[in-house]
């Protein structure tokens, strides 16, 4: 004999269960508890509270930034130098100049062999420089800083993504450094000295609006010290 079981959705995990069930076999929650009755009376309250919590977390974020590509200006200059050098290796017959200058007496076939190696070396050097710059750019843009009143969180990594955080009350001192090029491009580095054993010194590398970040961390660290009653001894 075939019995037609009526079903319903669990109020907690939304899995399909029997209508007469008093306990969900998926999440283990009792469906006749006060919590279940409250959810059944106001099913949107839980989702609304979650949304409110997410909104509160978003509102509590004081500063979000990524390192600026302008911070790679020195590396770009070096890379441009080596790319020009690679171009000269490919275009100029340097083996002929060296042969005439030093009187090596290279035959035509020997000059062709040396020239082939020269061209390969030029293309290889250019490729290595371009790949190194691209890798540095990707690694730089995969770094993200987020500052809230209670902590500093930063994520980095390409394939192996890592996320760490630093409690705001652990910040002892902070400083800001800006070179001439940093001032021109509107970036800077903010360094922190902390009591954290993992990251005793931490830097926000080449971020935009560094003065704003400096003031935010200074104020947030003082407020965190007052809330937690932490006193930093010199």
C-alpha positions in Angstrom: 0.0 0.0 0.0 1.4 3.4 -1.0 1.2 6.2 1.6 1.3 9.8 0.4 3.4 11.7 3.0 2.8 15.5 3.1 5.9 17.6 3.4 6.9 21.0 4.5 10.1 23.1 4.6 12.2 23.4 7.8 12.0 26.9 9.3 15.7 26.8 10.0 17.5 25.2 7.0 14.7 25.2 4.4 15.1 21.4 3.7 12.1 19.4 2.8 10.8 17.2 5.7 7.6 15.4 6.7 4.7 17.7 7.7 4.3 15.9 11.0 8.0 16.0 12.0 8.8 17.8 15.2 12.6 17.7 14.6 14.5 18.4 11.4 16.7 15.5 10.4 19.0 17.8 8.5 19.8 20.6 11.0 18.6 18.9 14.2 16.4 21.8 15.3 13.1 21.2 17.1 10.1 22.6 15.2 7.9 22.9 18.3 10.2 25.2 20.3 9.7 28.9 21.1 12.3 29.8 18.6 10.5 27.9 15.8 7.1 29.4 16.8 8.7 32.9 16.7 10.1 32.3 13.2 6.8 30.9 12.0 5.0 34.0 13.3 7.5 36.4 11.8 9.5 34.6 9.1 11.2 37.7 7.9 12.7 38.8 11.2 15.7 36.5 11.0 16.6 37.6 7.5 16.0 41.2 8.4 18.3 40.9 11.4 21.0 39.4 9.3 20.7 42.1 6.7 20.8 44.7 9.5 23.9 43.1 10.9 25.6 43.1 7.4 24.6 46.8 7.0 26.1 47.6 10.5 29.3 45.8 9.6 29.6 47.7 6.3 28.9 51.0 8.1 31.6 50.3 10.6 34.3 50.1 8.0 36.3 53.3 8.3 38.8 52.9 5.4 39.3 50.6 2.5 42.2 50.8 0.1 44.6 48.9 -2.1 48.2 49.7 -2.9 48.4 52.2 -5.8 50.2 51.2 -9.1 52.0 54.6 -8.8 54.0 52.9 -6.0 55.6 50.7 -8.7 57.1 53.8 -10.5 60.7 52.9 -9.4 60.2 49.3 -10.5 58.7 50.5 -13.8 61.7 52.7 -14.5 64.1 49.8 -13.9 62.0 47.5 -16.0 62.0 50.1 -18.8 65.8 50.2 -18.7 66.1 46.4 -19.0 63.5 46.4 -21.8 65.5 49.0 -23.8 68.6 46.9 -23.1 66.8 43.8 -24.4 65.8 45.7 -27.6 69.4 46.8 -28.2 70.5 43.1 -27.8 68.0 42.1 -30.5 68.6 45.0 -33.0 72.3 45.8 -32.8 74.9 43.4 -34.2 77.1 43.6 -31.1 79.2 40.6 -32.1 80.5 42.6 -35.1 81.4 45.6 -33.0 83.2 43.4 -30.5 85.0 41.5 -33.2 86.2 44.7 -34.9 87.1 46.3 -31.6 89.0 43.4 -30.1 90.2 41.7 -33.3 88.8 38.3 -32.4 88.8 37.2 -36.0 85.4 35.5 -35.9 84.3 33.8 -39.1 80.9 34.6 -40.7 79.4 31.3 -39.4 80.7 32.0 -35.9 79.2 35.6 -36.0 75.9 34.1 -37.1 75.9 31.7 -34.1 76.8 34.4 -31.7 74.2 36.7 -33.2 71.5 34.0 -32.7 72.4 33.6 -29.1 72.3 37.4 -28.8 68.8 37.6 -30.2 67.6 34.8 -27.9 69.1 36.5 -24.9 67.4 39.8 -25.8 64.0 38.2 -26.2 64.5 36.2 -23.0 65.5 39.2 -21.0 62.5 41.2 -22.3 60.1 38.4 -21.5 61.4 37.9 -18.0 61.1 41.7 -17.3 57.6 41.8 -18.6 56.5 38.8 -16.6 58.1 40.1 -13.5 56.3 43.4 -13.8 53.0 41.8 -14.5 53.4 39.4 -11.5 54.2 42.4 -9.3 51.2 44.3 -10.5 48.8 41.4 -9.9 50.3 40.8 -6.5 50.0 44.5 -5.6 46.3 44.7 -6.7 45.4 41.5 -4.9 46.4 43.2 -1.6 43.5 44.9 0.2 43.4 46.8 3.5 40.3 47.3 5.6 40.1 49.4 8.7 37.3 49.3 11.3 37.0 50.8 14.8 38.2 47.4 16.3 40.7 46.0 14.0 42.8 46.2 10.8 42.3 43.5 8.3 44.4 42.8 5.2 44.3 40.1 2.5 46.9 39.2 0.0 48.1 36.4 -2.2 47.2 35.2 -5.7 46.8 31.5 -5.5 47.3 31.1 -1.8 44.9 33.7 -0.4 45.7 34.8 3.1 43.6 37.1 5.4 45.0 38.4 8.7 43.8 41.0 11.2 45.4 43.2 13.8 43.5 44.4 16.9 43.3 48.2 17.1 44.3 48.3 20.8 47.6 46.7 19.9 48.8 49.7 17.9 51.5 51.6 19.9 52.7 54.1 17.4 52.3 55.1 13.8 54.1 57.1 11.2 53.6 58.3 7.6 56.3 58.5 4.9 55.9 60.3 1.6 58.6 60.8 -1.0 58.6 63.6 -3.6 57.1 61.2 -6.1 54.5 60.1 -3.5 53.4 63.7 -3.0 53.1 64.2 -6.8 50.9 61.1 -7.2 48.9 61.6 -4.0 50.0 58.4 -2.3 52.0 57.5 0.8 53.0 54.7 3.2 51.6 54.5 6.8 53.6 52.4 9.2 52.4 50.9 12.5 54.4 49.7 15.5 52.3 47.2 17.4 52.5 44.7 20.3 51.3 41.9 18.0 54.0 39.1 18.0 53.1 38.1 14.4 53.3 41.6 12.9 55.2 43.9 15.3 55.6 46.3 12.3 53.0 46.7 9.7 52.8 49.0 6.7 50.0 50.2 4.4 52.1 50.4 1.3 51.6 53.2 -1.2 47.9 53.9 -0.6 45.9 56.9 -1.7 44.8 59.5 1.0 47.5 58.5 3.5 46.9 61.4 5.7 43.2 60.5 6.1 44.3 56.9 6.9 46.8 58.2 9.5 44.2 60.3 11.3 41.6 57.4 11.2 44.0 54.9 12.8 45.3 57.4 15.3 41.7 58.2 16.5 40.5 54.6 16.4 43.5 53.3 18.4 43.0 55.9 21.1 39.3 55.0 21.4 40.2 51.2 21.4 42.6 51.8 24.3 40.0 53.7 26.3 37.4 50.9 25.7 39.7 48.1 26.6 41.6 49.9 29.4 44.9 49.3 27.7 47.9 51.5 28.7 51.0 51.3 26.6 54.2 51.8 28.5 57.1 53.5 26.8 
